[in-house]
């Protein structure tokens, strides 16, 4: 087994153990209802987390995703309800705005050498500020397209409702997986995160890849905003405040190293669902107070990083222990 | 024999090169000062009596005072954050630490107000304990970063996420209030007409400045930030230096938390220190310290904090709708950062620059 898969495997094992424990306490964890609700409720964090995985693998970070989700929600609500535009047109416009926004951040990062942390922090303020400027009210969307989308549900025998949001989440996951492992863009992202100078010397188009990575992240954040808008059927400028940290936590729990070059889209998927499992457990249990969720997520984050640390330090240890037996 | 004219020419050349030398070696500092002056000029243009200060009761009132008072928490945080960033780290947890420490202080002071005569609940002790808790939080971050070698962003993200939960747990999910004047003094006290937080921020800044510039600590921090391993081989205890930086940051965050709690006489675990980590990091970066570690300057970080607060105060006095605040903030910050970026000045300002003779 390859050592670089260890963090990913650990993620799966811990998730499996946690889920098994939850199942042993509450049998409803075995139903499609809980699974579908998890996918639906965490789609708006999971979708940008897949974009964030690419950003972090490339060695950067994107703090603007939460604000972009918020801006998208308000923009869609405003254009559809106040301007009476068709939702599909609004979505196309919004996705374009989001992508250009990400490309601009990528260009600033690459050409003006301003660190990603700071550039995307300015992006965070700008997008959230833009949402406040558009509207500070919560706007309900009553368009028939929204009603139509909300009716597109596959119902499992045990009344688990597989909604549009859940489907979008899984679709993005599959596309993200394909993009990361079977395209030139994906390979360039990995190469750049491993060693930017080295990648450049080997002919990786670093400028294009940097801009592409941030464009992808903002595009997916916008898409997440649309998905959230469709399932909430309203727009509010305070939606998803601070979501960027949950997204980054999901990526890290999923086994992606912040140093860049190592990470898996599928791990991020698990990382995004993990807090959801804990939250569902606490809700079903009912005796634990809500702040315990935050503390437990922090502890889990620590546990994952601890394991990653041990596993990245261990290779030397393993080699040291094995050498004598090989020669002897 | 040199003529008098040639002599003066030589002298001016010398003076010129000295200024040139200063400019070349302090480019980022100079751009910070220019940005602050520009923002204050714009503030003055927006509101003609921006710089008017008058005495109301025993307290000075005016925009410059409220800039200094409002900037105090960011200045405090930026002092610690500068040291952490100089060691090539970052501390995302300062906002959560502010919430934890203010929660601890208010919960303890409530027990004192309810008539407990335990000496630990005396106001002086409460402040001491709160700062101690801040130091502990910093120590936790420092241990993760320095001993276990976890990346600073992630190591401090743990406390950032769980810290607010801990603060809520301490206050039992409430936002407790208090009446004690000693604790409130930290946030709203007045000495000679000037708010106490200004003295507090200045004192911390001065003490830390002397500590890092009059002893070898500052040099060691820069050396660890540039190359941790080489510093270790050169005999510097790199882990201890990092621990020091995070503990100082935790204590600074505790004091900033007490300031915020004292100002409103309550501790709100949700909003205390909200986005404080981002403002603090921004202040340090605007102040010209690179996120890649190494050279740092506490004074320009404080100037960076003043830039942020001058901007916010300017927006308050302007007739602009408050919803536009964040957009203006983002644009101004981006402008300041672009001004500081050599690559940006190189490409955009090149056509305007005179060719060297």
Contacts between the chains, C-beta under 8 A, distances in Angstrom:
chain1	res1	chain2	res2	distance
A	61	B	153	7.4
A	108	B	334	7.9
A	108	B	338	7.9
A	111	B	343	6.3
A	111	B	347	7.5
A	112	B	338	6.3
A	112	B	341	4.4
A	112	B	343	4.8
A	112	B	344	4.5
A	113	B	341	6.2
A	113	B	342	7.7
A	113	B	343	5.0
A	114	B	337	5.3
A	114	B	338	7.4
A	114	B	341	5.7
A	115	B	285	7.7
A	115	B	291	4.7
A	115	B	292	7.7
A	117	B	90	7.6
A	117	B	281	7.4
A	117	B	291	6.2
A	118	B	281	7.6
A	118	B	282	7.3
A	118	B	285	5.3
A	118	B	291	7.0
A	118	B	337	6.3
A	119	B	337	7.8
A	121	B	278	5.8
A	121	B	281	7.4
A	121	B	282	6.7
A	122	B	330	5.0
A	122	B	333	5.3
A	122	B	334	4.7
A	122	B	337	7.2
A	123	B	330	7.6
A	124	B	278	7.6
A	124	B	330	8.0
A	125	B	326	5.0
A	125	B	327	7.6
A	125	B	329	5.4
A	125	B	330	3.7
A	125	B	333	7.0
A	126	B	326	7.5
A	126	B	327	6.3
A	126	B	330	3.8
A	126	B	331	7.3
A	126	B	334	7.8
A	128	B	326	5.5
A	129	B	323	7.8
A	129	B	324	7.0
A	129	B	325	6.9
A	129	B	326	2.8
A	129	B	327	3.5
A	129	B	328	7.6
A	129	B	329	6.9
A	129	B	330	5.8
A	130	B	327	6.1
A	132	B	323	4.2
A	132	B	324	7.7
A	132	B	325	7.8
A	132	B	326	6.1
A	132	B	327	7.8
A	133	B	321	8.0
A	133	B	323	5.2
A	133	B	324	5.7
A	133	B	327	5.9
A	136	B	323	5.9
A	245	B	92	7.9
A	245	B	157	6.6
A	245	B	160	6.6
A	245	B	161	6.4
A	246	B	161	8.0
A	248	B	157	6.8
A	249	B	157	6.5
A	249	B	161	6.3
A	252	B	154	5.7
A	252	B	157	7.6
A	258	B	151	4.9
A	258	B	153	5.9
A	258	B	154	5.7
A	259	B	151	6.8
A	289	B	168	7.9
A	289	B	169	7.5
A	289	B	173	6.6
A	290	B	168	7.9
A	290	B	173	7.7
A	291	B	164	7.6
A	291	B	165	4.0
A	291	B	166	7.7
A	291	B	168	3.8
A	291	B	169	5.3
A	291	B	173	6.7
A	292	B	165	6.8
A	292	B	169	7.7
A	293	B	165	7.1
A	294	B	161	5.9
A	294	B	162	5.5
A	294	B	164	5.9
A	294	B	165	3.0
A	294	B	168	7.6
A	295	B	162	4.6
A	295	B	165	4.1
A	295	B	166	6.3
A	295	B	169	7.2
A	297	B	161	5.8
A	297	B	162	6.9
A	298	B	158	4.9
A	298	B	159	7.1
A	298	B	161	4.8
A	298	B	162	2.6
A	298	B	163	7.7
A	298	B	165	7.0
A	299	B	162	6.9
A	301	B	154	7.5
A	301	B	157	6.9
A	301	B	158	5.1
A	301	B	161	6.8
A	302	B	158	5.1
A	305	B	150	5.6
A	305	B	154	5.8
A	305	B	155	7.6
A	305	B	158	7.6
A	306	B	148	7.6
A	309	B	148	6.2
A	309	B	149	7.1
A	309	B	150	6.3
